Amino acid sequence: MQPYIAIAIGGILGCWARYAMTNLVQAIYGRDFPYATLSINILACFLMGFLFVETLERLTISPILRTGILTGFIGGFSTFSTFAMETLLLAEQGDAGKSVLYVILSIFFGMLATFGGTYIARNL
């Protein structure tokens, strides 16, 4: 039961963090392009790569806390389902070019951030 509680607490915090970052990014860059979701997904990918390695190879934390952080917080913070919906909406609104660009940027920078996070964690 403890892992579920850890995931729930992490998920709540991750969702709050996503909401706050969405509001901040949209206030700065507007809503013409899904910059908020893009930046959240890239940051979440980096954090997943970095914290996965850190909590496995360097830091000694309980498996329950690790699950709460990786599955709960980052899972609640990441917005991949929102990414999919926004991609569809861009395409349906006749912005096929933006839709394709959004997918390419999300995948490229998401993978780059994940590799960067694991690289930094392993080479600190």
Protein Blocks (a to p, Z undefined) as FASTA:
>chain_A
ZZmmmmmmmmmmmmmmmmmmmmmmmmmnojmbcfklmmmmmmmmmmmmmmmmmmmmmpcc
dfklmmmmmmmmmmmmpcklmmmmmmmmmmmnopamlmmmmmmmmmmmmmmmmmmmmmmm
mmZZ
